[in-house]
Amino acid sequence: MPSQPSKTLDTFANPSPGRDFHIHIEVPEFTCLCPMTGQPDFAVLLIDYIPDQKCVELKSLKLYSWSFRNEGKFHEAVTNEILDDLVAALAPRFMRITAKWYVRGGIFTNVVAEHRQPGWEPQPAVHLQAFSQGSNTRG
C-alpha cells in the first residue's frame, strides 16, 4: 500500500498573506475508537481557518486524519488535539474545528474548538444585496 497514516502535517506558503481569506475543509469520513468500548466512532470534521503565513497541504491532512483510526479518544479530546496540531503546524490567524459525531446510543455530539492569534481581529462583515432575477436586463 503506497500511502500510510501519518501524524505529519505538511504546509505551503500562503499565496496571499496580506489578505484575510477563509479556507473551509470538510473531512466526511473521520474515524477513531471509543476509549470505553473500543467501538468505532465516526464524524464529519469541518475545518475553517484564516491562514497567516502557511496553509495545510490536503494530502497530508488526509493521512493525518487517517492516523486516528485505531486510537481510542473521547470526542472532546480528539477535536482539541486536532486543533492543537493544526495550530502548531500553521499558526493561523483564526481556526475553528467542528466535529459532528454520528449517533452513538441515541446521542449526537458536536464539539467546536477555536483558536485566535493574539491581537487578530476579523474584518467587518460585508453584506451584499442579492440582485433580483433579470436585474441585468433592460426592458
MDTraj code that builds the backbone (N, CA, C; nanometers):
import mdtraj as md
import numpy as np

residues = "MET PRO SER GLN PRO SER LYS THR LEU ASP THR PHE ALA ASN PRO SER PRO GLY ARG ASP PHE HIS ILE HIS ILE GLU VAL PRO GLU PHE THR CYS LEU CYS PRO MET THR GLY GLN PRO ASP PHE ALA VAL LEU LEU ILE ASP TYR ILE PRO ASP GLN LYS CYS VAL GLU LEU LYS SER LEU LYS LEU TYR SER TRP SER PHE ARG ASN GLU GLY LYS PHE HIS GLU ALA VAL THR ASN GLU ILE LEU ASP ASP LEU VAL ALA ALA LEU ALA PRO ARG PHE MET ARG ILE THR ALA LYS TRP TYR VAL ARG GLY GLY ILE PHE THR ASN VAL VAL ALA GLU HIS ARG GLN PRO GLY TRP GLU PRO GLN PRO ALA VAL HIS LEU GLN ALA PHE SER GLN GLY SER ASN THR ARG GLY".split()
xyz = np.array([
    [0.0855, -0.1170, 0.0000],
    [0.0000, 0.0000, 0.0000],
    [0.0907, 0.1241, 0.0000],
    [0.0798, 0.2112, -0.0993],
    [0.1717, 0.3255, -0.1092],
    [0.1494, 0.4330, -0.0025],
    [0.0276, 0.4556, 0.0403],
    [0.0001, 0.5585, 0.1412],
    [-0.0184, 0.4932, 0.2774],
    [0.0295, 0.5618, 0.3797],
    [0.0167, 0.5143, 0.5166],
    [-0.0288, 0.6309, 0.6043],
    [-0.0988, 0.6023, 0.7147],
    [-0.1355, 0.7102, 0.8060],
    [-0.0109, 0.7799, 0.8592],
    [-0.0245, 0.9087, 0.8891],
    [0.0900, 0.9867, 0.9350],
    [0.0435, 1.1006, 1.0245],
    [0.1222, 1.1342, 1.1250],
    [0.0930, 1.2498, 1.2113],
    [0.1570, 1.3777, 1.1563],
    [0.2238, 1.3697, 1.0411],
    [0.2900, 1.4856, 0.9820],
    [0.1890, 1.5700, 0.9042],
    [0.1873, 1.6986, 0.9326],
    [0.1039, 1.7927, 0.8582],
    [0.1959, 1.8808, 0.7739],
    [0.1924, 1.8620, 0.6423],
    [0.2736, 1.9427, 0.5518],
    [0.2022, 2.0744, 0.5243],
    [0.2806, 2.1770, 0.4962],
    [0.2254, 2.3101, 0.4699],
    [0.2866, 2.3667, 0.3431],
    [0.2268, 2.4740, 0.2954],
    [0.2841, 2.5518, 0.1853],
    [0.2595, 2.6988, 0.2155],
    [0.3359, 2.7847, 0.1506],
    [0.3274, 2.9286, 0.1766],
    [0.1916, 2.9833, 0.1333],
    [0.1334, 3.0653, 0.2190],
    [0.0082, 3.1337, 0.1873],
    [0.0312, 3.2206, 0.0638],
    [-0.0471, 3.2009, -0.0429],
    [-0.0257, 3.2795, -0.1641],
    [-0.0708, 3.4255, -0.1516],
    [-0.1482, 3.4590, -0.0475],
    [-0.1964, 3.5966, -0.0282],
    [-0.1913, 3.6338, 0.1201],
    [-0.0711, 3.6413, 0.1785],
    [-0.0616, 3.6659, 0.3221],
    [-0.1072, 3.8055, 0.3650],
    [-0.1204, 3.8977, 0.2724],
    [-0.1648, 4.0324, 0.3059],
    [-0.3153, 4.0463, 0.3174],
    [-0.3883, 3.9377, 0.2975],
    [-0.5346, 3.9429, 0.2968],
    [-0.5900, 3.8332, 0.3854],
    [-0.6946, 3.8662, 0.4610],
    [-0.7703, 3.7626, 0.5309],
    [-0.8597, 3.6925, 0.4299],
    [-0.8495, 3.5624, 0.4203],
    [-0.9444, 3.4847, 0.3409],
    [-0.9729, 3.3553, 0.4144],
    [-1.0888, 3.3014, 0.3907],
    [-1.1429, 3.1878, 0.4655],
    [-1.1209, 3.0601, 0.3855],
    [-1.0618, 2.9602, 0.4493],
    [-1.0481, 2.8272, 0.3900],
    [-1.1412, 2.7342, 0.4673],
    [-1.2261, 2.6633, 0.3947],
    [-1.3210, 2.5696, 0.4544],
    [-1.2884, 2.4307, 0.4012],
    [-1.2655, 2.3362, 0.4921],
    [-1.2328, 2.1977, 0.4556],
    [-1.3317, 2.1060, 0.5260],
    [-1.3822, 2.0072, 0.4538],
    [-1.4692, 1.9059, 0.5132],
    [-1.4010, 1.7703, 0.5027],
    [-1.3957, 1.7012, 0.6144],
    [-1.3411, 1.5654, 0.6208],
    [-1.4594, 1.4751, 0.6577],
    [-1.5259, 1.4143, 0.5577],
    [-1.6518, 1.3445, 0.5839],
    [-1.6390, 1.2050, 0.6420],
    [-1.5190, 1.1494, 0.6491],
    [-1.5044, 1.0099, 0.6920],
    [-1.4045, 0.9948, 0.8056],
    [-1.4080, 1.0849, 0.9029],
    [-1.3155, 1.0748, 1.0162],
    [-1.3603, 0.9620, 1.1081],
    [-1.2633, 0.8816, 1.1536],
    [-1.2944, 0.7752, 1.2488],
    [-1.1862, 0.7665, 1.3550],
    [-1.2291, 0.7295, 1.4730],
    [-1.1404, 0.6906, 1.5823],
    [-1.2169, 0.5860, 1.6620],
    [-1.1602, 0.5424, 1.7725],
    [-1.2267, 0.4412, 1.8541],
    [-1.2758, 0.5017, 1.9846],
    [-1.3891, 0.4528, 2.0328],
    [-1.4386, 0.4910, 2.1645],
    [-1.3410, 0.4340, 2.2673],
    [-1.2886, 0.5167, 2.3583],
    [-1.1933, 0.4655, 2.4559],
    [-1.2578, 0.3757, 2.5616],
    [-1.3890, 0.3783, 2.5711],
    [-1.4583, 0.2952, 2.6698],
    [-1.4916, 0.1565, 2.6153],
    [-1.5367, 0.1513, 2.4895],
    [-1.5853, 0.0253, 2.4331],
    [-1.4956, -0.0323, 2.3242],
    [-1.4101, 0.0511, 2.2654],
    [-1.3287, 0.0078, 2.1521],
    [-1.4047, 0.0072, 2.0209],
    [-1.5312, 0.0460, 2.0238],
    [-1.6125, 0.0522, 1.9021],
    [-1.5741, 0.1756, 1.8199],
    [-1.5908, 0.1694, 1.6886],
    [-1.5558, 0.2861, 1.6071],
    [-1.6549, 0.4015, 1.6266],
    [-1.6018, 0.5220, 1.6277],
    [-1.6811, 0.6450, 1.6275],
    [-1.6542, 0.7155, 1.4958],
    [-1.7584, 0.7707, 1.4375],
    [-1.7494, 0.8348, 1.3060],
    [-1.7904, 0.9808, 1.3185],
    [-1.7215, 1.0673, 1.2448],
    [-1.7535, 1.2096, 1.2489],
    [-1.7268, 1.2735, 1.1143],
    [-1.7910, 1.3869, 1.0938],
    [-1.7569, 1.4795, 0.9866],
    [-1.6810, 1.5928, 1.0543],
    [-1.5591, 1.6184, 1.0092],
    [-1.4814, 1.7307, 1.0606],
    [-1.4959, 1.8486, 0.9657],
    [-1.5275, 1.9632, 1.0208],
    [-1.5320, 2.0880, 0.9451],
    [-1.4175, 2.1734, 0.9971],
    [-1.3277, 2.2092, 0.9088],
    [-1.2113, 2.2892, 0.9449],
    [-1.2242, 2.4226, 0.8730],
    [-1.2343, 2.5294, 0.9502],
    [-1.2441, 2.6639, 0.8948],
    [-1.1282, 2.7447, 0.9506],
    [-1.0519, 2.8076, 0.8597],
    [-0.9411, 2.8882, 0.9104],
    [-0.9082, 3.0043, 0.8190],
    [-0.8456, 3.1029, 0.8807],
    [-0.7898, 3.2173, 0.8094],
    [-0.6393, 3.2044, 0.8266],
    [-0.5687, 3.1742, 0.7174],
    [-0.4254, 3.1494, 0.7300],
    [-0.3475, 3.2785, 0.7562],
    [-0.2291, 3.2599, 0.8131],
    [-0.1347, 3.3708, 0.8240],
    [-0.0271, 3.3483, 0.7175],
    [0.0798, 3.2783, 0.7504],
    [0.1887, 3.2567, 0.6549],
    [0.1832, 3.1205, 0.5860],
    [0.1046, 3.0257, 0.6428],
    [0.1036, 2.8894, 0.5895],
    [-0.0382, 2.8371, 0.5714],
    [-0.0515, 2.7455, 0.4749],
    [-0.1758, 2.6710, 0.4514],
    [-0.1430, 2.5220, 0.4637],
    [-0.2438, 2.4421, 0.4978],
    [-0.2215, 2.2986, 0.5104],
    [-0.2335, 2.2314, 0.3741],
    [-0.1440, 2.1371, 0.3488],
    [-0.1481, 2.0584, 0.2256],
    [-0.2478, 1.9452, 0.2476],
    [-0.3427, 1.9297, 0.1552],
    [-0.4581, 1.8429, 0.1780],
    [-0.4258, 1.6942, 0.1838],
    [-0.3314, 1.6462, 0.1061],
    [-0.2968, 1.5027, 0.1125],
    [-0.2426, 1.4696, 0.2515],
    [-0.1591, 1.5562, 0.3066],
    [-0.1067, 1.5296, 0.4410],
    [-0.2179, 1.5351, 0.5442],
    [-0.3166, 1.6225, 0.5240],
    [-0.4316, 1.6288, 0.6150],
    [-0.5109, 1.4986, 0.6093],
    [-0.5253, 1.4438, 0.4903],
    [-0.5957, 1.3161, 0.4756],
    [-0.5226, 1.2042, 0.5498],
    [-0.3908, 1.1953, 0.5349],
    [-0.3130, 1.0921, 0.6026],
    [-0.3107, 1.1151, 0.7539],
    [-0.3097, 1.2423, 0.7947],
    [-0.3169, 1.2765, 0.9373],
    [-0.4508, 1.2303, 0.9953],
    [-0.5605, 1.2596, 0.9256],
    [-0.6936, 1.2168, 0.9720],
    [-0.6994, 1.0647, 0.9853],
    [-0.6404, 0.9958, 0.8907],
    [-0.6384, 0.8507, 0.8899],
    [-0.5633, 0.7953, 1.0119],
    [-0.4678, 0.8708, 1.0645],
    [-0.3839, 0.8217, 1.1745],
    [-0.4622, 0.8005, 1.3045],
    [-0.5831, 0.8528, 1.3131],
    [-0.6637, 0.8370, 1.4345],
    [-0.7508, 0.7112, 1.4327],
    [-0.7555, 0.6426, 1.3213],
    [-0.8488, 0.5323, 1.3019],
    [-0.8423, 0.4250, 1.4102],
    [-0.7251, 0.3964, 1.4615],
    [-0.7103, 0.2906, 1.5625],
    [-0.6775, 0.3442, 1.7011],
    [-0.7041, 0.4724, 1.7232],
    [-0.6749, 0.5328, 1.8535],
    [-0.8041, 0.5538, 1.9319],
    [-0.8014, 0.5190, 2.0584],
    [-0.9151, 0.5429, 2.1459],
    [-0.9107, 0.6847, 2.2004],
    [-1.0104, 0.7652, 2.1648],
    [-1.0136, 0.9060, 2.2057],
    [-1.1577, 0.9475, 2.2336],
    [-1.1764, 1.0253, 2.3391],
    [-1.3067, 1.0887, 2.3602],
    [-1.3250, 1.1971, 2.2542],
    [-1.4509, 1.2232, 2.2177],
    [-1.4817, 1.3226, 2.1145],
    [-1.4173, 1.4569, 2.1443],
    [-1.4292, 1.4996, 2.2683],
    [-1.3771, 1.6305, 2.3081],
    [-1.2245, 1.6339, 2.2973],
    [-1.1599, 1.5246, 2.3367],
    [-1.0135, 1.5187, 2.3346],
    [-0.9587, 1.5201, 2.1924],
    [-1.0160, 1.4397, 2.1048],
    [-0.9629, 1.4314, 1.9686],
    [-0.9877, 1.5608, 1.8922],
    [-1.1006, 1.6260, 1.9151],
    [-1.1283, 1.7533, 1.8478],
    [-1.0246, 1.8578, 1.8878],
    [-0.9961, 1.8681, 2.0167],
    [-0.8972, 1.9651, 2.0638],
    [-0.7553, 1.9271, 2.0224],
    [-0.7247, 1.7990, 2.0162],
    [-0.5927, 1.7554, 1.9696],
    [-0.5701, 1.7960, 1.8248],
    [-0.6710, 1.7771, 1.7415],
    [-0.6595, 1.8146, 1.6008],
    [-0.6392, 1.9657, 1.5887],
    [-0.7155, 2.0437, 1.6654],
    [-0.6970, 2.1888, 1.6632],
    [-0.5540, 2.2241, 1.7056],
    [-0.5070, 2.1663, 1.8146],
    [-0.3716, 2.1962, 1.8635],
    [-0.2657, 2.1621, 1.7593],
    [-0.2787, 2.0469, 1.6937],
    [-0.1803, 2.0056, 1.5933],
    [-0.1820, 2.0981, 1.4723],
    [-0.3015, 2.1357, 1.4257],
    [-0.3107, 2.2255, 1.3104],
    [-0.2582, 2.3648, 1.3452],
    [-0.2895, 2.4141, 1.4634],
    [-0.2385, 2.5451, 1.5052],
    [-0.0859, 2.5415, 1.5159],
    [-0.0305, 2.4336, 1.5699],
    [0.1150, 2.4214, 1.5798],
    [0.1809, 2.4208, 1.4419],
    [0.1177, 2.3565, 1.3442],
    [0.1752, 2.3474, 1.2094],
    [0.1568, 2.4758, 1.1289],
    [0.0439, 2.5449, 1.1486],
    [0.0075, 2.6564, 1.0611],
    [0.0193, 2.7951, 1.1242],
    [0.0035, 2.8049, 1.2551],
    [-0.0049, 2.9353, 1.3226],
    [-0.1041, 3.0269, 1.2502],
    [-0.2295, 2.9817, 1.2345],
    [-0.3275, 3.0616, 1.1594],
    [-0.3734, 3.1837, 1.2387],
    [-0.4323, 3.2786, 1.1682],
    [-0.4916, 3.3939, 1.2360],
    [-0.6141, 3.3504, 1.3158],
    [-0.6905, 3.2590, 1.2566],
    [-0.8108, 3.2057, 1.3205],
    [-0.8299, 3.0634, 1.2718],
    [-0.8790, 2.9771, 1.3608],
    [-0.9152, 2.8411, 1.3200],
    [-1.0277, 2.7912, 1.4087],
    [-1.1218, 2.7229, 1.3450],
    [-1.2316, 2.6574, 1.4163],
    [-1.2427, 2.5151, 1.3627],
    [-1.2468, 2.4200, 1.4554],
    [-1.2728, 2.2801, 1.4203],
    [-1.4102, 2.2462, 1.4758],
    [-1.4976, 2.1977, 1.3888],
    [-1.6285, 2.1483, 1.4300],
    [-1.6316, 1.9995, 1.3992],
    [-1.6482, 1.9185, 1.5019],
    [-1.6587, 1.7734, 1.4841],
    [-1.8035, 1.7350, 1.5077],
    [-1.8679, 1.6846, 1.4037],
    [-2.0081, 1.6431, 1.4107],
    [-2.0095, 1.4905, 1.4163],
    [-2.0268, 1.4384, 1.5363],
    [-2.0187, 1.2948, 1.5602],
    [-2.1524, 1.2276, 1.5311],
    [-2.1450, 1.1130, 1.4668],
    [-2.2655, 1.0362, 1.4366],
    [-2.3246, 0.9795, 1.5654],
    [-2.4491, 0.9393, 1.5564],
    [-2.5221, 0.8929, 1.6735],
    [-2.4535, 0.7724, 1.7365],
    [-2.4491, 0.7751, 1.8693],
    [-2.3961, 0.6635, 1.9474],
    [-2.4865, 0.6521, 2.0689],
    [-2.5599, 0.5413, 2.0806],
    [-2.6511, 0.5231, 2.1935],
    [-2.7642, 0.6242, 2.1952],
    [-2.8067, 0.6686, 2.0765],
    [-2.9170, 0.7635, 2.0670],
    [-2.8770, 0.9083, 2.0900],
    [-2.7463, 0.9375, 2.0967],
    [-2.6990, 1.0733, 2.1246],
    [-2.6042, 1.1189, 2.0143],
    [-2.6338, 1.2358, 1.9571],
    [-2.5424, 1.3017, 1.8650],
    [-2.4577, 1.3994, 1.9458],
    [-2.3317, 1.4132, 1.9103],
    [-2.2435, 1.5083, 1.9776],
    [-2.1764, 1.5959, 1.8733],
    [-2.1764, 1.7265, 1.8963],
    [-2.0979, 1.8206, 1.8173],
    [-1.9994, 1.8873, 1.9122],
    [-1.8731, 1.8923, 1.8722],
    [-1.7702, 1.9581, 1.9518],
    [-1.7075, 2.0662, 1.8655],
    [-1.7021, 2.1893, 1.9187],
    [-1.6447, 2.3031, 1.8470],
    [-1.5299, 2.3584, 1.9312],
    [-1.4124, 2.3705, 1.8692],
    [-1.2955, 2.4279, 1.9369],
    [-1.2370, 2.5362, 1.8468],
    [-1.1928, 2.6472, 1.9071],
    [-1.1429, 2.7605, 1.8296],
    [-1.0073, 2.8083, 1.8795],
    [-0.9356, 2.8720, 1.7875],
    [-0.8085, 2.9392, 1.8164],
    [-0.8121, 3.0754, 1.7485],
    [-0.7636, 3.1773, 1.8192],
    [-0.7434, 3.3105, 1.7614],
    [-0.6008, 3.3531, 1.7897],
    [-0.5326, 3.4001, 1.6863],
    [-0.3984, 3.4540, 1.7029],
    [-0.4076, 3.5781, 1.7919],
    [-0.3212, 3.5933, 1.8914],
    [-0.3277, 3.7122, 1.9771],
    [-0.3223, 3.8411, 1.8948],
    [-0.4157, 3.9308, 1.9232],
    [-0.4206, 4.0591, 1.8543],
    [-0.4964, 4.0594, 1.7229],
    [-0.5302, 3.9402, 1.6702],
    [-0.6020, 3.9367, 1.5421],
    [-0.7483, 3.9703, 1.5642],
    [-0.8000, 4.0584, 1.4798],
    [-0.9419, 4.0929, 1.4802],
    [-0.9970, 4.0680, 1.3402],
    [-1.1136, 4.0061, 1.3303],
    [-1.1703, 3.9839, 1.1969],
    [-1.2099, 4.1153, 1.1320],
    [-1.2036, 4.1159, 1.0001],
    [-1.2506, 4.2309, 0.9240],
    [-1.4014, 4.2429, 0.9409],
    [-1.4560, 4.3657, 0.9330],
    [-1.6016, 4.3789, 0.9420],
    [-1.6697, 4.3032, 0.8270],
    [-1.7823, 4.2417, 0.8576],
    [-1.8566, 4.1669, 0.7553],
    [-1.9117, 4.2623, 0.6500],
    [-1.9103, 4.2175, 0.5277],
    [-1.9695, 4.2923, 0.4173],
    [-2.0931, 4.2161, 0.3737],
    [-2.2082, 4.2808, 0.3797],
    [-2.3331, 4.2170, 0.3400],
    [-2.3763, 4.2744, 0.2060],
    [-2.3659, 4.1926, 0.1044],
    [-2.4028, 4.2359, -0.0301],
    [-2.5495, 4.2043, -0.0542],
    [-2.6159, 4.2960, -0.1205],
    [-2.7554, 4.2740, -0.1558],
    [-2.7630, 4.1756, -0.2720],
    [-2.8574, 4.0874, -0.2648],
    [-2.8789, 3.9943, -0.3761],
    [-2.9494, 4.0685, -0.4888],
    [-2.9047, 4.0436, -0.6108],
    [-2.9701, 4.1034, -0.7260],
    [-3.0919, 4.0199, -0.7616],
    [-3.2008, 4.0862, -0.7925],
    [-3.3199, 4.0125, -0.8337],
    [-3.2967, 3.9520, -0.9712],
    [-3.3677, 3.8440, -0.9977],
    [-3.3548, 3.7772, -1.1260],
    [-3.3896, 3.8750, -1.2379],
    [-3.3080, 3.8800, -1.3390],
    [-3.3343, 3.9697, -1.4519],
    [-3.2886, 4.1113, -1.4282],
    [-3.2157, 4.1397, -1.3221],
    [-3.1756, 4.2771, -1.2928],
    [-3.0727, 4.3309, -1.3918],
    [-3.0092, 4.2442, -1.4689],
    [-2.9117, 4.2897, -1.5656],
    [-2.9712, 4.3055, -1.7056],
    [-3.1022, 4.2987, -1.7175],
    [-3.1656, 4.3156, -1.8478],
    [-3.2381, 4.4486, -1.8512],
    [-3.2535, 4.5018, -1.9691],
    [-3.3272, 4.6277, -1.9881],
    [-3.4562, 4.5953, -2.0608],
    [-3.5563, 4.6668, -2.0254],
    [-3.6772, 4.6386, -2.0996],
    [-3.8013, 4.6924, -2.0404],
])
top = md.Topology()
chain = top.add_chain()
for i, resn in enumerate(residues, 1):
    res = top.add_residue(resn, chain, resSeq=i)
    for name in ("N", "CA", "C"):
        top.add_atom(name, md.element.get_by_symbol(name[0]), res)
traj = md.Trajectory(xyz[None], top)
